[in-house]
Amino acid sequence: MAVPQASTTGSSTREGGGLVLALVLAVAAFDINSTMLAPALPDVADRLHTTSGLVGLSQTLFFLLAAVGQVTIARLSDYLGRRRLLLFAVTVLIVGEAACVLAPNITVFLIGRSLQGISAATYTLAYLIMRETLSPERFGRGIGIVTAVGGGIAGIDVIIAGWVADHIGFRGIFVATLVVTVIALVAVYLRVPDTRANGGGTMDWAGAACLGVGLSGLLLALNQGAAWGWSSPFTLALLAVGVLGLVAFPVVEKRVRNPVIDTASLASRQVWPLLATTTFLLAGVFGMLNFTIPLLTQASGGYGLSATASALLFLTPASLLGVIAAPIAGHFGPRVGWLRSVRIGAVGTAVAFVPLALFAGSPWVAGLALAAFGITFTGYSQTALTGLSVEAAPADKPGSVPGINGACFGLGASLGIAVAANMVSALAGDGPPSFAALQAAVWCSGGFVVLGVLASLLTTQPCRREVR
């Protein structure tokens, strides 16, 4: 397996720097829409006169469409070209932001958030463009820089969002993100070159539909199951639809001439263990960072801190160190090998979980462990997983594996949060979360990370072809 030869013979340092900057802006424009709304969710419910459940649904739809968009748009770019689809994704993001700024009700707001989610394809498109225009070494550095903005701009974006939510309201957040996105659109138009489309064949819409339905059913069920009840007809129906869609996917892929990803590639040890590694690592770390740690640090049964103190002391350091570590991981990835880098990051993340699980009652130990995650996971693992997914893609379908791997990020995050939430609910009941329940959730997250390590050991090295 390999990626296709680049359509360019290389670029100057200045041109490469301008390209990476434009791609960073495109990715950052999407990412701040992912992170900055969280502090303003109560304000959304208040100003739009709606329920917290519907506001929560807006987040679910955002990440759901992000997963589906990465698979579909990344593969479509194999036929229509990367730059054209990147411009499309950024434009859709602008439309979604404008809808949320002007939203008179929750319905328009939900539509806006769904459109924003589709633009998650900027990540995969950015990685593919760099792979096809930069040397392997510069690609490694570029992928680290782009990955560094994933999950927030060193935590500063969340702090700014909290201030805007308090003083202006949620619409002010989308005005700010809209300005950034317009700048990104101009940068992409001016600095991103056209890269070769494969030509020939047509998009496998049937396979994309099966995969989209399958992912949609599973992700919606995982995100809303706790609210609706895991045995409710809605949850069970979504799970059934999701399973049927994913079962139908390989059947359809065997019958079409240009599948989204051929079943032989998907079944190989170069691909399926990689997807499992991504899913399990994301489930472990996101369930812990985005659910358990906020409760542990703020609940009366935990550290009893304020939301601001919790973010500054326990979440921001991990984001900041991730910004530093990701470019370093990208620099060494092509030299030591992306697969080896994935394993180093996975093992490092598992090691960091040990003191957190054993000494969760100590704020100092927890703080140091979370800072370590910024290096091992936010910086190293996420960069290496992305690099390996680009390297593992078939030469004739370069957008296939990165797109599906991007969807696994969303699937893993939803799975981890759902499991952690249900563990706490099962042990704490209707009362406030107890320390024992939160520690059990940490252990569950650690279990996912161990599965991620095992999956990484099952992954085999893709056959590589150098890209000029």
N, C-alpha and C positions, 0 to 999 in steps of 0.2 A: 504494500500500500504506500502511496505517496501523494503529494500534492503536485499539481501541474507545474510545468516550467513557467516562470514569470513571463509576461508579455513585454517587459522592459529589460534592458541590459544593466540596470542599476541606476542610481540617482546620486546626485551630489549630496554632501553632508547638509548643506542648507536646504535642498529640496526635501531630503529625508526628514529633517527636523520640522519643516513646515507641514509635511504629511502627517507625522505623528502628532503634532500639536492640533491639527484639524480633527484627527480621530479622537484625541483625548477630549476635545470640546464636545464632540458628538456623543461620546459615551457619558461624559459628565452631565450633559443636558438631560439624558435619560435618568442617570443615577440620582440626581438631586430630586427628581420627581418621585423616586422610590423612597428616599430617606427623609425629606424635609416635611412631608405632610404629617408624619406621626404625631408631633406635639400639638398639631392643630385639629386633630380628629374631634375632640369635644366641641370646638368652635364650629366645625362643619355641621354637626348635629343641631347646634343652637341656632345658627343663622339660616339654615335651610329647613328648620322646623321638622326634623325627621328623627328617627330612632337610631340608637347606637348600632343596632343590628344592620340597618341599611348602610350606615357609614362603614361598618366592618366589611360588608359585601363589596364596597368600592375597592377596598384593598385586595379582597379575594379576586375580583375581576381583573384588577391591574396585574397581579402576578400570574393569573391564569392565561391572559392574553399574551403576557411576556413569554411564557413557555411555548405556546402555540406559534406566536410570531417568529420566534427564533428558528424553529424547525422549518416553517413554510418559506419565510423570506430568504433565509440563508440558502436553501435549495433552489429557490426561484432565481437567485442571483447567478447561479451556474449557467442559466440560459440568457438572462437579460443584462448581466454585468453588475459588478459590485457597486460602482459609483452611482448608477441610476437608482438602485434599490436603497442605498444609503441616503440619498437625497429624498427619496420617498418616505423612508422611516422618520427622518428628522422633520419633514413637512407634516406628517401625521401627528407627530409629537406637538408641534405648534398648534395644530387644530384642536387637539385634546386639551392643551393648556388654556387656549382661548375659551373653550367651552366651559371649563371650570371657573375661570375668572368671571364669566357672564352668567353662570348657572342660576336660574331663578328657582330651581327646585332640585330635589335629589335625583330625579330621572336624568336630567341633562348632565348633572355631575357624574353619574354612573357612566354615561356614554363617554364623557371626557376622559375619565380614568381608564376606561377600556381602550380608547385610542392611544393614550399614553403608553399603556402596557405593550401594545403591538410594537412600539419603537425599541423594545429591548433587543431587537435584531441588530441595533447599532454595534453591540458588543461583538457578535460573531462576524459581521461584515468588516469591522475594523481589523480583527485578527486575520481574516482571509486577505484583505487588501495588503496588509503588511507582509504577509507570507509571500505574496505574489509580486511585490515590488522591492523588498529589501533583502539584503544578504542574510544568511542564517544568524550571524552574530547580531546584526542590527535588528533583526526580527525579534530575537530574544530580549534585547533591551527594550524595544518598543512594546512588546507584549507585557513586560513588567511594568512599564510606565502606565499603559492603559489600564491594566488590572489594578494598579494602585488606587485609582479613583473609585473602584468598585466598593460598594457598601458605605459610601460616604467620604467626604473630603476631610479625612483626619478627625471626624467628629465635629468639626467646626460648623458644618452645614446644619446639624441638628440644633446646635446652640443658637445659631442665627434664626432658625425656623421658630424656635420657642419664643424668641423676642418678638418676631414679626407677628406670630399668632396672638401674643398678649396685647400688642399695641395697634395692630392693623386688622388682623383677622386672616382667615385662610386664603382669601383672594389676593392678599399682598404676597403670599408665598408663590402663587402661580404667576403673578406679574413678574416677580424676580426670576423665576425659572424660564419664563417666556423670553425675557431679554437675553439670557444665556443661550437659549436654543436658537434664537434668530442669529446671534453671532456665530454659533456653530454651523448653521446652514450656509452662511456666507463663506466661512472658512472651508467647508467641505466643497462648495462650488468652485472656489478659487484654487485649492491646494491638492485635492484628491484627484489623481489621474484615472482615466478609464483603464480597467484591466480586462484581459481577454475573457469573453464568455466562451464556454465550451463549444457552442453551436451544435446544431443537430438535435433531433428529438424534441419532445414536449414535456412540460411539467406533469408529474404524476399527481394529479389532483385527487384521484380516488384514494391513493395511499396517504396523501397529506390529510384528507378528510378523516380517514380512519384513525390516524395518529392524533389528530386534533380532537376528535370526539373522545378517544380513549383517555388522553391527558386531561381533557376538560372534566370528564366524569370523575376521575380519580382525584384531581386537585380540588374540585368543588366539594366533593364528599369529605376529603381530609380537612379542608378549611372550615366547612360549615357543620361537620358531624357533631362537634361538641355542643353547638348551639341548638341544632335540630334534634339531637339524640341519635346515637349510633344505630339504634334499632328502628328509627322512624322510616316510614315508606319513602320519603324523599331521599334520605341518605342511602338506603339500600338500592333504590332505583338508579341513583347516580353511580354507585359502585358497580352495579350490573352493566350499565351502559358503558362505563369506562373499561371494564374487563372485556366486554364484547368488542369494543372498538380496537383494543390492543390485540385481541385474539385474531380479529379479521385482518389486521395490518399485514402480518407476514403472508397470509393467504393471497391478499391482493397483490403484494409485491412480487410474488412468483408469477403472476399472470400479465404483468405490464412490461413494456420494453425498456422504459427508463424509470425504474423505481426510485423513490425518495432515497432509499438505501437498500441495496440488495441483501437478501437474508443471509447469504454466505458471509458477507462482511460483518453483519450484525451478530452472527453466531460465532465469529472467530474470537480467539482469546486476545486479539489485539483491540477489540471493541467492547464486547459485553462486560468484561471485568472493569474496563475503564469507566463505563457508564455506571456500574455498580459502585465503584470507588467514589465517584462524584456524588451519587445519591446518598450513600451512607455517611460520608464525611460532612456533607451539607446538613444532613439530618441531625448528626451529633452536635455540631458546633452552632448551627442556627437555633435549634431547639433550646440550647443552653443560653446563648447570648441574647436571643430575642424574646425569650419567655421566662426561663428559670432565674437567670441572674437579676433582671429587673425586680422580680418578686422577692428573691432572697435578700437583696440589698435594701428594699423599701418596706417589706412586710414587718409587722410587729414581732413575728416569730423569727425574723432574720436580723438584719443590721439596723432597721428602723431609720434609714436615711431618706432625705427628700429626693424627688425625681432628678433635680438638677445635680445634687451631690452624687447620686448614683451614676449618672451619665458621665460626669467629669472624672470621677475616681476609678470607675470600673469599665466603662465602654470606650471613652475617648482614647486612653492609652493604647488599647488594642488597634484602634483605627489609625492612630498616628504611627505606630510601629509598622503597621501593614503598608502604609505609604512609603516608608523607608525600605522595607524588606522586599517588596514586590519587584522593583527595578533590579535589585541585587540578584534575586532568583531568576529574573529574565536574562541577566548577563551570564550567569553560570549554566542556565538550562541547556543551551546548545553545546556547551563544552562537556558537561558531565552526562548529558543525555536527559531528555524529558521524562522518561520512565523512571530513571534513578531519582530524579528530582521529586517526582510524585511520591515515591516510596519514602524518601527522606522527610518530606513534609508530613506524610501520613503518620509515620512513626513518631516524629517530633510532637505532633498534635496529641497522639495517644499518651506520650510521656507527660505532657503538660496536664492531661486530665487526672493523673494519679494524685498529686497533692490536692487538687481541687475537690476530688471525690472523698479523699480521706480526711481533709481538714477544712471542709466547707464552712465550719463555724468560725474560722479565723479570717477576718477581713484582709489582713496582710497577706496571708497565703493565697486567698482567692484573687486579690489584686495582682499579685505577681504571676499567678497562673494565667490570668486573663491577658496580661501583657505579653506573656509568652505565646499565646494563641495569635496575637497580632503578627508575630514573626513566622511561626510554624504553619498557620492556616491562612490568615488573611493575606500575608505576603507570599509565602512559599507554595503552599498547596494549591491555591486558586490559580496562581500563575502557571505552575507546572501542569495542572490538569488541562488548562486551556491549550498550552503548547502541545501537549501530547495528543489532544483531540484533533488539532489541525494536522499534526504529523500522521495520525492514524487514518485519515480520510482516504478513500480510494481516489486514484488519479483522475478518474472520469467523473467523480462526484465530490469535489473538494468541500462543498458546503454541507454535506450530509452529516458526518460525524460531529463537527463543531455545533451544528444546529441542534441535534438531538442531545448532545452533552450539555448545551445551554439550557435545554428544557429540563434536564435532570437536576440542575441547580434549583429550579423552582419546585420540582417534585420533592427533592430532598428536604428543602426548607419547610415545605408544608407538612411533610411526614414527621419531621423532628418536632415541630411546634405542636402538632396534634398529639403525638405520643406523650410529650412532656406535660401538656395541659391535662390530658386524661389521667396520667399518673398522679398529679397533684390533686385533681378532683376526686379520684377514687380514694385516696388516703386522707384527705382533709374534709371530705364531705361538703356540707353547706357552710362550714365555718371558714375562718381565714386560713390561708395556707400555713401549715406547721413547718417547723424546720425539718422534721423527719420526712415529710412529703416532698419538700424541695430537694433534700439530699438524695432521695430516691430518684427524682427526675434527673439529677446530675448523673447518677449511675446509669440510667437508661441512655442518656446522651453519650456517655462513655462507651456503652455497649455498641452503639452505632459506629463510633469511631474505630473500635476494634474490628468490626466487620469491614470497614473501609480499608484498614491495613491489610486484612486477609485478601480482599478483592484486588488490591494493588499488587500483591505477590503473585496472583494468578495471571496478571496481565503480561503479555509478551511484547517484545520490542517490534514496532512496525518497521518495515523495510523503507528506508529513506532514499530520496533523491534530492540532491542539492538544488536549491532555488537560487538563481542568480539575482 
